């Protein structure tokens, strides 16, 4: 169940981050409220994740996949560019998430 909660936390974090971008520095109140709500519920599910998954695995996965997927959202929906060093960094983050999940302390 921990990975289900973690997946929900990641999706909600991405919704919150997208709302943050759309809030225009918290000037768009609807999206500003969405940011706070999505992040609040996200942290609830991240907390539930920690009942069954180790902190380092949960946080690395949540943060890493959040960064990777936020970059994808930024590219597709906001037409932002990703530099070559940025892409290399994102790939290294993905490798780190895989290493934590498949070769962590409990494996």
MDTraj code that builds the backbone (N, CA, C; nanometers):
import mdtraj as md
import numpy as np

residues = "UNK UNK UNK UNK UNK UNK UNK UNK UNK UNK UNK UNK UNK UNK UNK UNK UNK UNK UNK UNK UNK UNK UNK UNK UNK UNK UNK UNK UNK UNK UNK UNK UNK UNK UNK UNK UNK UNK UNK UNK UNK UNK UNK UNK UNK UNK UNK UNK UNK UNK UNK UNK UNK UNK UNK UNK UNK UNK UNK UNK UNK UNK UNK UNK UNK UNK UNK UNK UNK UNK UNK UNK UNK UNK UNK UNK UNK UNK UNK UNK UNK UNK UNK UNK UNK UNK UNK UNK UNK UNK UNK UNK UNK UNK UNK UNK UNK UNK UNK UNK UNK UNK UNK UNK UNK UNK UNK".split()
xyz = np.array([
    [0.0818, -0.1195, 0.0000],
    [0.0000, 0.0000, 0.0000],
    [0.0868, 0.1268, 0.0000],
    [0.2101, 0.1128, 0.0487],
    [0.2993, 0.2275, 0.0556],
    [0.3258, 0.2901, -0.0809],
    [0.3451, 0.2067, -0.1821],
    [0.3718, 0.2608, -0.3147],
    [0.2480, 0.3244, -0.3770],
    [0.1301, 0.2783, -0.3390],
    [0.0062, 0.3428, -0.3857],
    [-0.0025, 0.4833, -0.3275],
    [0.0222, 0.4950, -0.1974],
    [0.0232, 0.6263, -0.1338],
    [0.1311, 0.7155, -0.1946],
    [0.2452, 0.6567, -0.2227],
    [0.3544, 0.7333, -0.2815],
    [0.3165, 0.7843, -0.4206],
    [0.2523, 0.7006, -0.5003],
    [0.2076, 0.7427, -0.6340],
    [0.1076, 0.8579, -0.6229],
    [0.0152, 0.8481, -0.5279],
    [-0.0803, 0.9572, -0.5070],
    [-0.0090, 1.0851, -0.4648],
    [0.0895, 1.0725, -0.3766],
    [0.1651, 1.1895, -0.3313],
    [0.2378, 1.2553, -0.4490],
    [0.2933, 1.1749, -0.5376],
    [0.3653, 1.2286, -0.6530],
    [0.2700, 1.3008, -0.7477],
    [0.1565, 1.2396, -0.7772],
    [0.0586, 1.3024, -0.8669],
    [0.0079, 1.4338, -0.8072],
    [-0.0230, 1.4327, -0.6780],
    [-0.0727, 1.5539, -0.6127],
    [0.0344, 1.6629, -0.6063],
    [0.1606, 1.6220, -0.5871],
    [0.2698, 1.7192, -0.5870],
    [0.2829, 1.7839, -0.7241],
    [0.2668, 1.7053, -0.8297],
    [0.2732, 1.7596, -0.9656],
    [0.1573, 1.8547, -0.9931],
    [0.0393, 1.8219, -0.9420],
    [-0.0755, 1.9121, -0.9554],
    [-0.0486, 2.0430, -0.8808],
    [0.0078, 2.0322, -0.7609],
    [0.0411, 2.1509, -0.6830],
    [0.1468, 2.2367, -0.7507],
    [0.2469, 2.1727, -0.8069],
    [0.3538, 2.2460, -0.8748],
    [0.3008, 2.3145, -1.0004],
    [0.2143, 2.2462, -1.0737],
    [0.1541, 2.3056, -1.1930],
    [0.0669, 2.4254, -1.1549],
    [-0.0107, 2.4101, -1.0487],
    [-0.0914, 2.5230, -1.0004],
    [-0.0024, 2.6389, -0.9579],
    [0.1127, 2.6063, -0.8965],
    [0.2049, 2.7112, -0.8542],
    [0.2521, 2.7925, -0.9753],
    [0.2853, 2.7228, -1.0827],
    [0.3278, 2.7913, -1.2052],
    [0.2142, 2.8786, -1.2591],
    [0.0928, 2.8235, -1.2601],
    [-0.0220, 2.8956, -1.3136],
    [-0.0695, 3.0087, -1.2224],
    [-0.0267, 3.0080, -1.0965],
    [-0.0728, 3.1096, -1.0017],
    [-0.0098, 3.2467, -1.0264],
    [0.0941, 3.2523, -1.1097],
    [0.1593, 3.3791, -1.1426],
    [0.2038, 3.4516, -1.0160],
    [0.2856, 3.3812, -0.9365],
    [0.3357, 3.4405, -0.8127],
    [0.2273, 3.4596, -0.7080],
    [0.1313, 3.3682, -0.7072],
    [0.0160, 3.3694, -0.6154],
    [-0.0787, 3.4873, -0.6428],
    [-0.0732, 3.5432, -0.7633],
    [-0.1670, 3.6488, -0.8007],
    [-0.2993, 3.5940, -0.8515],
    [-0.2983, 3.4730, -0.9061],
    [-0.4211, 3.4075, -0.9506],
    [-0.4714, 3.3224, -0.8339],
    [-0.5711, 3.3734, -0.7640],
    [-0.6141, 3.3133, -0.6369],
    [-0.6620, 3.1696, -0.6516],
    [-0.7293, 3.1368, -0.7616],
    [-0.7776, 2.9998, -0.7824],
    [-0.6603, 2.9016, -0.7829],
    [-0.5578, 2.9350, -0.8608],
    [-0.4416, 2.8463, -0.8697],
    [-0.3568, 2.8511, -0.7429],
    [-0.3545, 2.9657, -0.6761],
    [-0.2841, 2.9745, -0.5480],
    [-0.3491, 2.8811, -0.4464],
    [-0.4816, 2.8815, -0.4417],
    [-0.5531, 2.7908, -0.3513],
    [-0.5287, 2.6458, -0.3902],
    [-0.5272, 2.6181, -0.5202],
    [-0.4992, 2.4827, -0.5683],
    [-0.3618, 2.4353, -0.5244],
    [-0.2642, 2.5248, -0.5294],
    [-0.1295, 2.4911, -0.4842],
    [-0.1304, 2.4440, -0.3396],
    [-0.1934, 2.5221, -0.2533],
    [-0.1971, 2.4886, -0.1107],
    [-0.2739, 2.3599, -0.0835],
    [-0.3852, 2.3421, -0.1505],
    [-0.4675, 2.2222, -0.1288],
    [-0.3949, 2.0978, -0.1779],
    [-0.3434, 2.1044, -0.3013],
    [-0.2743, 1.9868, -0.3565],
    [-0.1527, 1.9489, -0.2731],
    [-0.0739, 2.0488, -0.2320],
    [0.0423, 2.0175, -0.1497],
    [0.0022, 1.9635, -0.0129],
    [-0.1031, 2.0166, 0.0453],
    [-0.1491, 1.9656, 0.1748],
    [-0.1877, 1.8197, 0.1682],
    [-0.2658, 1.7835, 0.0677],
    [-0.3085, 1.6439, 0.0526],
    [-0.1899, 1.5563, 0.0120],
    [-0.1002, 1.6128, -0.0687],
    [0.0213, 1.5410, -0.1080],
    [0.1016, 1.4994, 0.0142],
    [0.1221, 1.5932, 0.1069],
    [0.2010, 1.5621, 0.2256],
    [0.1295, 1.4629, 0.3172],
    [-0.0028, 1.4635, 0.3155],
    [-0.0772, 1.3610, 0.3907],
    [-0.0415, 1.2224, 0.3368],
    [-0.0488, 1.2060, 0.2041],
    [-0.0195, 1.0750, 0.1463],
    [0.1288, 1.0395, 0.1584],
    [0.2163, 1.1379, 0.1516],
    [0.3583, 1.1098, 0.1734],
    [0.3804, 1.0603, 0.3161],
    [0.3106, 1.1182, 0.4112],
    [0.3189, 1.0730, 0.5503],
    [0.2683, 0.9295, 0.5640],
    [0.1591, 0.8984, 0.4956],
    [0.1051, 0.7617, 0.4994],
    [0.2045, 0.6627, 0.4374],
    [0.2762, 0.7081, 0.3366],
    [0.3785, 0.6249, 0.2725],
    [0.4840, 0.5813, 0.3728],
    [0.5198, 0.6721, 0.4628],
    [0.6293, 0.6464, 0.5564],
    [0.5940, 0.5423, 0.6626],
    [0.4682, 0.5001, 0.6679],
    [0.4314, 0.3910, 0.7590],
    [0.4906, 0.2586, 0.7120],
    [0.5108, 0.2437, 0.5807],
    [0.5564, 0.1150, 0.5285],
    [0.6864, 0.1211, 0.4489],
    [0.7263, 0.2400, 0.4042],
    [0.8501, 0.2513, 0.3269],
    [0.9531, 0.3312, 0.4058],
    [1.0786, 0.2983, 0.3854],
    [1.1867, 0.3730, 0.4491],
    [1.1868, 0.5167, 0.3979],
    [1.2244, 0.6081, 0.4852],
    [1.2252, 0.7504, 0.4519],
    [1.3107, 0.7795, 0.3292],
    [1.4319, 0.7236, 0.3260],
    [1.5208, 0.7573, 0.2140],
    [1.4665, 0.7094, 0.0800],
    [1.4008, 0.5952, 0.0786],
    [1.3432, 0.5437, -0.0459],
    [1.2216, 0.6265, -0.0858],
    [1.1332, 0.6519, 0.0091],
    [1.0119, 0.7284, -0.0207],
    [1.0459, 0.8692, -0.0678],
    [1.1370, 0.9351, 0.0038],
    [1.1681, 1.0741, -0.0299],
    [1.2454, 1.0844, -0.1607],
    [1.3385, 0.9926, -0.1827],
    [1.4133, 0.9935, -0.3089],
    [1.3203, 0.9693, -0.4265],
    [1.2274, 0.8782, -0.4110],
    [1.1330, 0.8481, -0.5184],
    [1.0389, 0.9653, -0.5412],
    [0.9840, 1.0190, -0.4326],
    [0.8918, 1.1317, -0.4428],
    [0.9608, 1.2530, -0.5065],
    [1.0762, 1.2873, -0.4541],
    [1.1483, 1.4027, -0.5069],
    [1.1999, 1.3800, -0.6478],
    [1.2589, 1.2637, -0.6702],
    [1.3174, 1.2334, -0.8010],
    [1.2142, 1.2273, -0.9117],
    [1.1085, 1.1503, -0.8893],
    [1.0042, 1.1410, -0.9918],
    [0.9316, 1.2734, -1.0073],
    [0.9172, 1.3465, -0.8982],
    [0.8571, 1.4795, -0.9075],
    [0.9378, 1.5709, -0.9979],
    [1.0696, 1.5695, -0.9836],
    [1.1568, 1.6522, -1.0674],
    [1.1482, 1.6087, -1.2139],
    [1.1570, 1.4796, -1.2359],
    [1.1538, 1.4275, -1.3732],
    [1.0212, 1.4618, -1.4410],
    [0.9115, 1.4331, -1.3729],
    [0.7799, 1.4567, -1.4329],
    [0.7476, 1.6058, -1.4433],
    [0.7955, 1.6864, -1.3499],
    [0.7766, 1.8315, -1.3602],
    [0.8494, 1.8855, -1.4830],
    [0.9662, 1.8313, -1.5123],
    [1.0396, 1.8736, -1.6319],
    [0.9617, 1.8374, -1.7585],
    [0.8997, 1.7198, -1.7584],
    [0.8181, 1.6777, -1.8733],
    [0.6981, 1.7710, -1.8893],
    [0.6311, 1.8011, -1.7787],
    [0.5158, 1.8921, -1.7819],
    [0.5594, 2.0305, -1.8305],
    [0.6727, 2.0794, -1.7798],
    [0.7228, 2.2107, -1.8205],
    [0.7500, 2.2149, -1.9704],
    [0.8055, 2.1082, -2.0230],
    [0.8377, 2.1019, -2.1656],
    [0.7114, 2.0951, -2.2504],
    [0.6175, 2.0085, -2.2125],
    [0.4982, 1.9860, -2.2950],
    [0.3979, 2.1009, -2.2850],
    [0.3660, 2.1423, -2.1632],
    [0.2573, 2.2384, -2.1437],
    [0.3020, 2.3851, -2.1404],
    [0.4241, 2.4090, -2.0940],
    [0.4705, 2.5475, -2.0824],
    [0.5805, 2.5808, -2.1840],
    [0.6143, 2.4830, -2.2685],
    [0.7113, 2.5012, -2.3767],
    [0.8451, 2.5547, -2.3262],
    [0.8847, 2.5076, -2.2090],
    [1.0140, 2.5458, -2.1525],
    [1.1222, 2.4561, -2.2115],
    [1.2422, 2.5086, -2.2211],
    [1.3520, 2.4299, -2.2761],
    [1.4305, 2.3642, -2.1624],
    [1.4901, 2.2520, -2.1939],
    [1.5763, 2.1813, -2.0998],
    [1.7148, 2.1747, -2.1636],
    [1.8126, 2.2313, -2.0977],
    [1.9488, 2.2319, -2.1516],
    [2.0090, 2.0916, -2.1448],
    [2.1156, 2.0728, -2.2175],
    [2.1847, 1.9436, -2.2143],
    [2.2349, 1.9098, -2.0741],
    [2.2993, 2.0021, -2.0036],
    [2.3386, 1.9699, -1.8653],
    [2.2177, 1.9405, -1.7766],
    [2.1079, 2.0125, -1.7993],
    [1.9854, 1.9862, -1.7227],
    [1.9321, 1.8464, -1.7499],
    [1.9337, 1.8061, -1.8765],
    [1.8890, 1.6719, -1.9139],
    [1.9787, 1.5656, -1.8522],
    [2.1076, 1.5887, -1.8526],
    [2.2011, 1.4942, -1.7897],
    [2.1714, 1.4830, -1.6406],
    [2.1463, 1.5966, -1.5766],
    [2.1113, 1.5956, -1.4344],
    [1.9841, 1.5170, -1.4075],
    [1.8840, 1.5341, -1.4920],
    [1.7578, 1.4609, -1.4756],
    [1.7805, 1.3109, -1.4931],
    [1.8633, 1.2740, -1.5880],
    [1.8954, 1.1318, -1.6069],
    [1.9663, 1.0762, -1.4837],
    [2.0587, 1.1524, -1.4275],
    [2.1277, 1.1081, -1.3060],
    [2.0310, 1.0932, -1.1886],
    [1.9330, 1.1832, -1.1792],
    [1.8307, 1.1704, -1.0751],
    [1.7528, 1.0414, -1.0940],
    [1.7147, 1.0110, -1.2186],
    [1.6413, 0.8870, -1.2471],
    [1.7236, 0.7647, -1.2069],
    [1.8518, 0.7672, -1.2377],
    [1.9400, 0.6564, -1.1994],
    [1.9446, 0.6433, -1.0473],
    [1.9530, 0.7548, -0.9774],
    [1.9544, 0.7530, -0.8311],
    [1.8276, 0.6947, -0.7721],
    [1.7122, 0.7300, -0.8292],
    [1.5848, 0.6753, -0.7812],
    [1.5810, 0.5242, -0.8012],
    [1.6256, 0.4786, -0.9167],
    [1.6283, 0.3335, -0.9428],
    [1.7213, 0.2643, -0.8456],
    [1.8391, 0.3194, -0.8244],
    [1.9350, 0.2574, -0.7321],
    [1.8786, 0.2492, -0.5912],
    [1.8134, 0.3564, -0.5444],
    [1.7536, 0.3548, -0.4098],
    [1.6449, 0.2485, -0.3981],
    [1.5626, 0.2356, -0.5000],
    [1.4510, 0.1432, -0.4929],
    [1.4897, -0.0027, -0.5106],
    [1.5868, -0.0303, -0.5934],
    [1.6209, -0.1694, -0.6211],
    [1.7441, -0.2218, -0.5479],
    [1.8252, -0.1315, -0.4975],
    [1.9460, -0.1749, -0.4292],
    [1.9642, -0.1085, -0.2937],
    [1.8533, -0.0612, -0.2347],
    [1.8587, 0.0066, -0.1054],
    [1.8909, -0.0890, 0.0074],
    [1.8910, -0.0389, 0.1272],
    [1.9311, -0.1143, 0.2459],
    [1.8485, -0.2407, 0.2680],
    [1.7219, -0.2400, 0.2255],
    [1.6348, -0.3554, 0.2511],
    [1.6418, -0.4623, 0.1433],
    [1.7310, -0.4468, 0.0460],
    [1.7368, -0.5447, -0.0630],
    [1.8610, -0.6293, -0.0553],
])
top = md.Topology()
chain = top.add_chain()
for i, resn in enumerate(residues, 1):
    res = top.add_residue(resn, chain, resSeq=i)
    for name in ("N", "CA", "C"):
        top.add_atom(name, md.element.get_by_symbol(name[0]), res)
traj = md.Trajectory(xyz[None], top)
